[in-house]
Amino acid sequence: MVRLPVVDEFAGELAALGWVTDLLVAGSLATGDYRPGVSDLDLVALTDGPVVDAREAALVAVHRRLDADGAAGLHLGCVYVDSATVADVHRKHPTWTHGQLVQRILSGITRAELVRHGYAVLGRPPGEVFPPVGDDDVRAAARAELTGYWAWAARRPWLWLEPALADLGLTSMARGRHALRHGDLLTKTAAVEAAHAPAWLIDQLAARRRGEPVTSPRLRTALIAWRDARRTVRGAHRR
């Protein structure tokens, strides 16, 4: 289990609000795959009621203060889930990400990460908040992501010219294929090695995962990643 001082500081800020009951760690920090300066901090908070109006304003103030200080450059994000709606997998929740508060669902993959690998820095452990996650649940969550967002992206080839999306797509396709086959979660670092890409591009993906400033040919990388996404999405639809 990796503990970062900024996450503990964040937990203290949320506890002081009085209506955040739990703060849980998901993502690479939970799976042991965290890479400083590269990985995001993926957190989930439980609240004792809806987050609206004054509560939203309070959260924005907390996040902006942290993003300008202890969390600067760490990409700290958090989904705020009303405890009464935990079971509703389709409900959208206030989510702080990349400097703004938006509305997003708590994905099946994040739920699986929490139950299988997550831990609490405030309140209850994930296993007391969320129901058990079986292998078929992981498969269903992966299929939902592949046939949802990634199917949408695969229909828009121009999006893949963005290097960050191309990298994310290659690792996400590898993680999705692994989840469909095995009913288990693959870390991003392991997904780099399992990417459907030429050896030279896998080497460059691995270097970027280590935080090295390596650049790949934009057009070739976009084409490889887009084609991989189209194949993987088609496979997910067939399954």
C-alpha positions as CSV (number, residue, x, y, z in Angstrom):
1,M,0.0,0.0,0.0
2,V,1.4,3.4,-1.1
3,R,0.5,6.4,1.1
4,L,1.2,9.9,-0.2
5,P,1.2,12.9,2.2
6,V,-1.0,15.0,-0.2
7,V,-3.7,12.3,-0.1
8,D,-3.7,12.3,3.7
9,E,-3.8,16.2,3.6
10,F,-6.8,16.0,1.2
11,A,-8.5,13.5,3.5
12,G,-8.1,16.0,6.4
13,E,-9.6,18.8,4.3
14,L,-12.6,16.7,3.4
15,A,-13.2,15.4,6.9
16,A,-13.3,19.0,8.1
17,L,-16.2,19.7,5.8
18,G,-18.3,17.4,8.0
19,W,-20.3,15.6,5.3
20,V,-17.6,13.5,3.6
21,T,-17.6,10.2,5.4
22,D,-15.1,8.1,3.4
23,L,-12.1,8.7,1.0
24,L,-11.0,5.7,-1.0
25,V,-8.0,5.2,-3.2
26,A,-8.4,3.6,-6.7
27,G,-6.3,3.6,-9.8
28,S,-2.5,3.0,-10.0
29,L,-2.0,4.1,-6.4
30,A,-4.2,1.3,-5.3
31,T,-2.7,-1.4,-7.6
32,G,0.9,-0.5,-6.8
33,D,1.6,0.9,-10.2
34,Y,1.8,4.5,-9.3
35,R,4.5,6.5,-11.2
36,P,5.3,10.0,-9.8
37,G,4.9,12.7,-12.3
38,V,3.1,10.3,-14.7
39,S,0.2,8.7,-13.0
40,D,-3.0,10.4,-11.9
41,L,-4.4,10.2,-8.4
42,D,-7.8,8.5,-8.7
43,L,-9.9,8.9,-5.5
44,V,-13.5,8.3,-4.6
45,A,-15.3,10.1,-1.7
46,L,-18.6,9.0,-0.1
47,T,-20.9,11.7,1.2
48,D,-23.9,11.8,3.6
49,G,-26.2,13.3,1.0
50,P,-26.2,15.0,-2.5
51,V,-23.4,17.3,-3.4
52,V,-25.1,20.4,-4.7
53,D,-24.8,24.2,-4.4
54,A,-22.9,25.2,-1.3
55,R,-21.2,21.7,-1.1
56,E,-20.0,22.0,-4.7
57,A,-18.6,25.4,-4.0
58,A,-16.8,24.1,-0.9
59,L,-15.2,21.2,-2.9
60,V,-14.1,23.5,-5.7
61,A,-12.4,25.7,-3.1
62,V,-10.6,22.7,-1.5
63,H,-9.4,21.4,-4.9
64,R,-8.2,24.7,-6.2
65,R,-6.3,25.3,-3.0
66,L,-4.6,21.9,-3.2
67,D,-4.0,22.1,-6.9
68,A,-2.1,25.4,-6.4
69,D,-0.1,24.0,-3.5
70,G,0.6,20.4,-2.4
71,A,-1.2,18.7,-5.3
72,A,0.3,20.9,-8.0
73,G,1.1,18.7,-11.0
74,L,-0.2,15.5,-9.4
75,H,-3.5,15.4,-11.3
76,L,-5.5,14.7,-8.2
77,G,-9.1,13.7,-9.2
78,C,-12.0,12.6,-7.1
79,V,-15.5,11.3,-7.7
80,Y,-18.1,12.3,-5.0
81,V,-20.7,9.7,-4.5
82,D,-23.8,10.1,-2.3
83,S,-23.8,7.0,-0.1
84,A,-27.5,6.5,-0.8
85,T,-26.8,6.0,-4.6
86,V,-23.8,3.7,-4.5
87,A,-25.8,0.8,-6.0
88,D,-26.8,2.9,-9.1
89,V,-24.1,2.2,-11.6
90,H,-25.6,4.6,-14.2
91,R,-25.9,7.7,-12.0
92,K,-23.5,10.6,-12.6
93,H,-21.7,12.1,-9.7
94,P,-19.8,15.4,-9.2
95,T,-16.2,14.6,-10.3
96,W,-13.1,16.9,-9.9
97,T,-10.8,16.3,-12.8
98,H,-8.2,18.4,-14.6
99,G,-9.1,21.6,-12.8
100,Q,-12.9,21.5,-13.1
101,L,-16.0,19.9,-11.5
102,V,-17.9,17.7,-14.0
103,Q,-20.6,15.0,-13.8
104,R,-19.5,11.4,-14.5
105,I,-20.5,7.9,-13.5
106,L,-18.3,5.8,-11.2
107,S,-17.2,3.2,-13.8
108,G,-17.3,-0.6,-13.3
109,I,-13.6,-0.7,-13.7
110,T,-13.0,1.8,-10.9
111,R,-15.5,-0.1,-8.7
112,A,-13.5,-3.3,-9.4
113,E,-10.2,-1.5,-8.6
114,L,-11.6,-0.3,-5.3
115,V,-13.0,-3.7,-4.2
116,R,-10.0,-5.7,-5.3
117,H,-7.1,-3.4,-4.6
118,G,-8.3,-0.1,-3.0
119,Y,-7.9,1.1,0.5
120,A,-9.4,3.9,2.7
121,V,-7.6,7.0,4.0
122,L,-10.8,8.1,5.6
123,G,-13.7,6.0,6.9
124,R,-14.6,2.5,5.8
125,P,-12.6,0.2,3.6
126,P,-14.0,-0.3,0.0
127,G,-15.3,-3.8,0.8
128,E,-17.7,-2.3,3.3
129,V,-19.0,0.3,0.8
130,F,-19.2,-1.7,-2.5
131,P,-20.5,-5.2,-3.2
132,P,-18.1,-8.0,-4.1
133,V,-16.8,-8.0,-7.7
134,G,-16.5,-11.3,-9.5
135,D,-14.6,-12.1,-12.7
136,D,-17.8,-11.8,-14.8
137,D,-18.4,-8.4,-13.3
138,V,-14.9,-7.3,-14.5
139,R,-15.6,-8.6,-17.9
140,A,-18.9,-6.8,-18.1
141,A,-17.2,-3.5,-16.9
142,A,-14.5,-3.9,-19.6
143,R,-17.0,-4.6,-22.3
144,A,-19.0,-1.5,-21.3
145,E,-16.0,0.7,-21.6
146,L,-14.9,-0.8,-24.9
147,T,-18.3,-0.6,-26.5
148,G,-19.1,2.8,-24.9
149,Y,-16.5,5.5,-24.9
150,W,-13.9,3.6,-26.9
151,A,-16.4,2.7,-29.6
152,W,-17.3,6.4,-29.9
153,A,-13.6,7.3,-30.2
154,A,-12.9,4.6,-32.7
155,R,-15.5,6.3,-35.0
156,R,-13.5,9.5,-34.9
157,P,-10.0,8.8,-36.4
158,W,-8.9,12.4,-36.1
159,L,-9.0,12.2,-32.3
160,W,-6.1,9.8,-32.3
161,L,-3.7,12.4,-33.6
162,E,-3.6,13.6,-30.0
163,P,-0.5,11.7,-28.6
164,A,-2.0,11.4,-25.1
165,L,-5.1,9.7,-26.5
166,A,-3.1,7.4,-28.7
167,D,-1.0,6.2,-25.7
168,L,-4.1,5.8,-23.5
169,G,-5.9,3.9,-26.2
170,L,-3.1,1.4,-26.7
171,T,-2.9,0.6,-23.0
172,S,-6.7,0.7,-22.5
173,M,-7.2,-1.8,-25.4
174,A,-4.6,-4.1,-23.8
175,R,-6.3,-3.8,-20.4
176,G,-9.7,-4.4,-22.0
177,R,-8.6,-7.5,-23.8
178,H,-7.0,-8.9,-20.7
179,A,-10.1,-8.2,-18.6
180,L,-12.4,-9.9,-21.2
181,R,-10.2,-13.0,-21.3
182,H,-9.3,-13.4,-17.6
183,G,-11.8,-11.4,-15.6
184,D,-9.0,-9.6,-13.9
185,L,-7.4,-6.1,-14.0
186,L,-4.1,-5.3,-15.7
187,T,-1.9,-2.4,-14.6
188,K,-1.0,0.2,-17.1
189,T,2.7,-0.7,-16.9
190,A,1.9,-4.3,-17.7
191,A,-0.5,-3.2,-20.4
192,V,2.3,-1.4,-22.2
193,E,4.1,-4.7,-22.7
194,A,0.8,-6.3,-23.9
195,A,0.0,-3.5,-26.4
196,H,-0.7,-4.5,-30.0
197,A,2.1,-2.3,-31.4
198,P,5.5,-2.6,-33.0
199,A,8.4,-3.2,-30.7
200,W,9.8,0.3,-31.3
201,L,6.5,1.9,-30.2
202,I,6.2,-0.4,-27.1
203,D,9.7,0.7,-26.1
204,Q,8.6,4.4,-26.4
205,L,5.4,3.8,-24.5
206,A,7.5,2.2,-21.7
207,A,9.8,5.1,-21.6
208,R,7.0,7.6,-21.3
209,R,5.5,5.5,-18.5
210,R,8.8,5.9,-16.7
211,G,8.5,9.7,-17.2
212,E,11.1,10.0,-19.9
213,P,10.5,12.8,-22.5
214,V,10.3,10.5,-25.6
215,T,8.3,11.5,-28.6
216,S,6.7,9.0,-31.1
217,P,5.9,9.7,-34.8
218,R,2.5,11.4,-34.5
219,L,0.8,10.1,-37.6
220,R,2.1,6.5,-37.4
221,T,1.3,6.2,-33.7
222,A,-2.2,7.6,-34.3
223,L,-2.9,5.1,-37.1
224,I,-1.6,2.1,-35.1
225,A,-3.6,3.1,-32.0
226,W,-6.8,3.8,-34.0
227,R,-6.6,0.5,-35.9
228,D,-6.0,-1.4,-32.6
229,A,-9.1,0.3,-31.0
230,R,-11.3,-0.6,-34.0
231,R,-10.3,-4.3,-33.8
232,T,-10.6,-4.5,-30.0
233,V,-14.0,-2.8,-30.0
234,R,-15.3,-5.1,-32.7
235,G,-14.1,-8.1,-30.7
236,A,-15.9,-6.7,-27.6
237,H,-19.1,-6.4,-29.6
238,R,-18.9,-10.0,-30.8
239,R,-18.3,-11.2,-27.2
